[in-house]
């Protein structure tokens, strides 16, 4: 599925100092997918951030449109307990 990054998502990626490549990687190969309301899903992966010196989650909010994964926005968070869904 092709990944398409919206203008808003591109703006937020720059503003939040994220890598567009990292956002694409998470959208294409997430460690976890969480369904939101309506047609949106969160594609997310955990990683170690050496700048913050802690484990973080990169969350990519997407909509599936035809054969495209449309990135609405992306952000990182250290609130793993809140956002990471435990198995089972």
Residue pairs with C-beta under 8 A, 6 or more apart in sequence:
1 64
1 67
1 68
1 69
2 67
2 68
2 69
3 24
3 27
3 28
3 68
3 69
3 71
4 65
4 68
4 69
4 70
4 71
5 13
5 20
5 23
5 24
5 71
6 70
6 71
6 72
6 73
8 72
8 73
9 23
9 71
9 72
9 73
9 74
10 20
12 18
12 73
12 74
12 75
13 19
13 20
13 23
13 74
16 74
16 75
16 76
18 58
18 74
18 75
18 76
22 58
23 58
23 60
23 71
23 74
25 45
26 43
26 44
26 45
26 58
26 60
26 74
27 43
27 60
27 62
27 69
27 71
28 69
29 45
30 43
30 44
30 45
30 60
31 44
31 45
31 46
32 43
32 44
32 45
32 84
32 85
33 41
33 42
33 43
33 44
34 41
34 42
34 44
34 83
34 85
35 41
36 42
36 61
39 63
39 64
40 61
40 62
40 63
40 72
41 61
41 62
41 63
41 64
42 59
42 60
42 61
42 62
42 83
43 59
43 60
43 62
43 69
44 57
44 58
44 59
44 60
44 83
44 84
45 57
45 58
46 55
46 56
46 57
46 80
46 84
47 55
47 56
47 57
47 58
48 54
48 55
48 56
49 55
49 56
49 76
52 78
54 78
55 78
55 80
56 76
56 77
56 78
56 80
57 76
57 77
57 78
57 79
57 80
57 83
57 84
58 74
58 75
58 76
59 74
59 75
59 76
59 77
59 83
60 71
60 73
60 74
61 71
61 72
61 73
61 74
62 69
62 70
62 71
62 72
63 69
63 70
63 72
64 70
77 83
